[in-house]
Every structure is written in structure tokens, then in C-alpha cells.
Amino acid sequence: MAGVTSRPGADGRVADAVAGHWVDRLAPRGLRPYLRLARIDRPIGWWLLLLPCWWSAALAALAGHKPFPDPAHLVLFLIGAIAMRGAGSTYNDIADRDLDAQVERTRSRPLPSGQVRTRSAAIFLVLQALVGLAVLLQFNRTAILVGMASLVPVAIYPFMKRVMSMPQAVLGLAFSWGALMGWVAAFGDLGAPALLLYAGTVAWVVGYDTIYAVQDIEDDEIAGIRSSARLFGRGLRPAIGLCYAVSVASIAAASTLAGAGPVGALGVTLFALHLGWQVVRLKPGDGRGALRLFRSNRDAGLILFAGLAADAVWQGLS
């Protein structure tokens, strides 16, 4: 396969984990399988869950004429993203443990490799979800209800790769929920900028997760797992480019409605250029390269957040 080799080492390290991560070097051995189950050794997941929350908080600051996104909200979103990314990954791995055993990149994960039993994983899932609930309860009533609603796409996503050709669309619905949360936490309702940001974030997720799925095309065909990478086939790059174009257009519209100025527009432009660079650099047969491009979306998202937050600061000083 063109992707990442996944034979676990003697220490049980997962194939696509960050090389030399502290989980594999410093964490107590008994905790390592659980930290791997929560994807702590693959932090890109919680970054990608967190960034839409921060974008939304920055838009709320602009719309509310605040000099900076609410720092308390930013910290709560960080804790919640790590906890809920871990809970979602644990749930996904429980549901997919048989399929994961058939895919080269995923068979080294704690459940298919036998590092963690299913019952222990379920208990760990509950503990992480409780942390996420504790974070959610710090927000207003409407934000709590909106946050609870995110459990619907989270719950159905693991099963979509069995029944639909583009399960990334459902992942997009789940992973983009933070685009609503920052706004509703600030205002107690869902305005047009938040909804446009959500739509743009869904398109972004479909784009970057299609890049991620390039790693598994060959094994997915054998195992009967469906993905947008398989669906798009030879049209992979144009399809991802279209997703990214929709994302940029929607996010630009959201930022304009929220009152962003030239600094925010610069952030959106740099974000767009980064996404375009990904499309140009993508090679359909290069699994390792696809993983690097996928991970680079953290940087793209931070660029956008920096632009929106800096715009709020600039307007506050003007």
C-alpha cells in the first residue's frame, strides 16, 4: 500500500502517531493504550475539532465589538475538544474494531491489536464524555442544547462508511459543530454568520478528510469500506478543490456579515492560499504525502483564527 505502514512496535505504538510523541516516551505503560485510544498521540484530531470553535468565538467577538474572543471560552473549547475528540475516537474504534483489523494503517490501534478490551474502552468512553459534559455545562442554556445535538452526527458517523459513498459528509456535520458553539456561547442564539461558518467548515472537513482517506484507498476497496477518495477517483483533486472553494466562499461571507475588516479578509485570503497549496501538492498515490497535507490543516486553521482575532483587536484599538 502507498500509505503508512502500521505494524505496531514492541511498545504498541500506533502507525500514524506523531513520531517521538510523549505518549510513547514518557507516559506510564499502563496508560499508553488508553491515551492512544483517545488519539492523544495524534493531536491533529483535537486541533481540527477545536479550530472551528475558535473561529466562531472570533466572529462573535467581531459581531459583538469585543477587543478579543472570550479567553474563558477559548480555554473551555480547548478542554472540550480534547475530551470529545477522545470520546468520539474511542466510540469510533469500538464500532470499527473489526473493520480496522482489515486495514493496514488501522490494525495497530489499541482495540484490533488487543491492547485494550472492548469493555474497558467503553468505560473509558464514558469517563471522557463526562469531562466533555462538565465543560458544556459551563455555557448558557441554548449552547448546552446545541452542544447536545452534536451527538446525533457523532453517533451515526462510524456506520456511514458501510452504507454511503461519502461518509466524510457526515463527519463534516460532526466535526464542524464548533462553528456554531462559539457564536451561541456568546449570544445565546444562532445568527447567519455562524450558520455560514458551519457550512464552510463542513466543506473544509470533507476536503481535508478526503485527503486523509487517500492513505487507505487500496485497503478500503478490499474491505468494502466506502470513502470520498474512492468516490472521486480520477477527479480527486478537482473535487477537493471544489470543497475548498465552497469553504472559503462561505467563511468569507460569514466573516463579512460578522463585521470583519481588512485584517480578517487577509486571514481568509491566506487560509484560501493554504488550501489551494494542498490541492496542488496532493498526489493520489502518495499516502505519506497525503498525511502531511492533512495535518497541515492545523496551520491553515490557525492562520484563519489569527486573522479573525487580530481583526477584533485592530477594531478594538481603532
N, C-alpha and C positions, 0 to 999 in steps of 0.2 A: 504494500500500500504506500501511497505517496505521503501519507500523514506522519504523525508522531508515533514512534514505537512505544508500546505500552507494557512491556514485560516489567513487572514491579521488581525493584531491587530487593536485597535481603532485608532492608528496613521497611519494605512495604510502600515505598514512595509511589505516588500516582503518576502516570505517564506525562500528562500535560501540566503538572505543577511547575511553579517557578523554581528554577534550579537554585539549590542552596538556600531555600526558604527556611526561616527559623523553625517552622513546624518540624522539619526533617532533621534539624540540627540540635535544637535546644529544648523542645517540648518533651515532657515525660513520656516514655514509650507507651504507657498505657493509655494516654490521652491522644496520641497521634492519629489513630484510626478515626476517632470522632472529629478531630479538627479537620482531617481530610474529608470526612463525610460532609462537614459544613462548608467545604471549599475554602477554608482559611488559607490553605497553601496556594490557592488560585484566586487572589484578591480581585481580579478584573471583574468578577461577577458582582460583588457588592458595590464596586465603583459604578458599574453600569446601572445598577438599581438606584444608587444614591444620586447620581448626577441630575436626572430629571426632577428630583425633589428640590435640589439646589437651584436649578434653572427656574422652577416655578416660584420659589421663595424670592429670587432676584426680580422676576417680573412683578411679583406682589409689592416689593419694595418700590419699584418704579411707579406702579399704578397708585400706590399709597403715599407717594412723595416722601419716602423714608430714605435716609442717607446710606443705608446698608441693609441687606437681608437680615432678618431677626437672628442674632447669633444663637439664641437658645434653640430656635427651630432647626438651625443648621446642625447643631450637635445632636439633637434628638433624631433627626433624619439619619445621621451617620450611624448611631447606635442601632436604630431600627432597621436600616439597610443591611447591616452585618448580620443581625439576628434573623431577619426574614429571608435573606439570601441563604443562610444556613438551613433554616427550616424548609424552605422551598426545595433546596438541593437534596436534603435528606428525604423528603417526600417523593421527589422525582426518582431518586435512586432506589427507594423501596418499590415503587411501581415498575421501574425499568430493570430490576436486577437480573431478570432472565435475558432480556434483550442486550443489556450491557455485557453479558458474558460472551456474546457472539461478535462483538465489535472490538477490533484490535486496540483502539485507543482507550476504551472504557472498561475492559475486563480487569484492569488493575485497580479499579475502585474498591473501597472497603467491603461493600456487600458481595459483589460477584467473586472477589478474591478470597472471601471468607474471613477477613479481618474483623468484621462486626456482624453479629447475628441480627436478624430482622427485628426481633422483639426489642433488643437493645437500641436499635436505630429508631424504632417507634417511640420509645421513652425519650430519647434524645430529641426527637422532633417536637414533642410536647413541651419540653423544657425551653427550647429555642422560641417556640411560638408564644410562650408565656412572657418571655422577655419582650418580644415584639408587641404583645398586648399591653404590657406595662408602659411602653413608650407611647403607643397610640392613645392611651387614656390621659395623657398629658395635654391633649389638644381639645378644641371645642367639640360640642356635640355633633355638629354636621361633619366635621373632619373625621370623627370616630366612625360615623355611619359610612362615609365614603371609603375610609380605610378598610372597614369590614367587607365592603362589596368587592374589594380586590381579590378576596378568597375564591370567588367564582372562577375567573380565568386561571388562577393558580391551581385550583383543584382539577380542572379538566385538561390542562395542557399536556401532562405526561401521556395521555391516552390518544391525543390528536395525531401523533406520528403514525398511529396504526390505521387511521381512518380517513385522513385528509392529506392532500398532496402538498400543502404548505402549512405545516403546523407552526412555522415561525410567526404566522399572523396571530395565533392565539398567544404565543409567547410575547409578542408585541403588546397585546392588550394587558398582559400581566406586568411586564417589566416597565411599562410606561406609566403606571398608575401614579408614581411620584409627581408627574407633571400636573396632576390635579391637586395633590396634597399640599404643596407649598402655598398655593393660592387659597384653598379652602381653609387652611390653618390660619391664614392672615385675615381673611374677610368673612368666613362663615358661609360662603356660597361659591358657586362655580360660574365665573364670568367667561365671556368669549375668549379672552387671551389664554385662559387655562385650557379650554377645550381645543383651541387651535394648537397649543403647545402639545397637548396629548396626541392629537392626530399626527403632528410632525414627529413626535417621539416614537409612535408606533411604526411609522415608515422607516425611521432610523434603525430601530431594533430589527425589523425584517431584513434590512440591508446588511447590517453587521452580522446577524446570526446566519444569514446565507453564506457569508464569507467563512464563518466558523464551520459550517456544515461541509465545506469543500474538503476538509480533512477526512471525512468519513464516507465519501460517495461510493467507493468500491464495496466497503463492508456493509453499508446501508442497503445496497442492491441485493447482496447475498442474504441479509437478514430480513429483507422486506420492510425496512424502515423508510418512511417517506420523508422528504425534505424539499425545501425550495431549491436547494442546489441541484438536486436531481431533476426537479420540475423544469427549471430554466434551461438546463443542458447547455447547448452551444450559445444560448443567449444570456449566459450568466452575467457577464459584465454589463451589457445594456440594461438588464433587469435591475441589478444593484444600483446602477447609475440613476435609473428612474425612481427607485425607492428613495435614494438620497436627494434627488431633486425635489420630490414631494416634501421630504422632511425639511429641507432648507426653506422652501416657499412657505410652508405652514408656520415654521418657527419665526421667520422674518415677519409674517403677518401678525403673529402673536405679540412679538416684541414691539411692533409699531403701535398696535392697539393699546398696549400697556404704557406707552409713552416713552419708549426708548429713543435716544438721540443718536448722534454720530458715533459715539463710543460703543454703544450697543450694536449699531449697524456694522461697525468694524469687527466686533466679536462674531457676529453672524457670518460675515464675509470670510473671516479666517477659518471658521468652522466649515463653511462650504468648500473652501480650498483644500482643507484636510480630507474631507470626504472624497473630493474629486481625485486627490492623490492616491487614495486607497484603490479606487476603481482602476486607475491607470496602472498601478503596480500589481494588481491581482493577476495571478497565473493559475488557471483552473486546475492544473495538475500538481501544484506546489502546496502540499499540506502544511509544511513548516512555515512557508511564507504567509499562508492564509492565517495561521495562528498569530503571527506577528502583527499582521494588519488588523485582525480582530482586536487584539489587545491595545492597539494604538488608539482605539476609540475612547479610551480613558482620557488621553491627551486632547483629542478633539472636543470632548465634553467639558474638560476643564477650561479650554480656550473660550468656549461659549459662555460658561459661567463667569469667567474673569471679565469678559467684555460687558455682560449684563450688570454684574455687581459694580464694576468700575463706572459704568454709566450712572448708576444710582448715586455713587459717591460724587461724581462730577456734577450731577444736577443738584446734589445737596450743598455743594460748595458754591454753586453759581448764584 
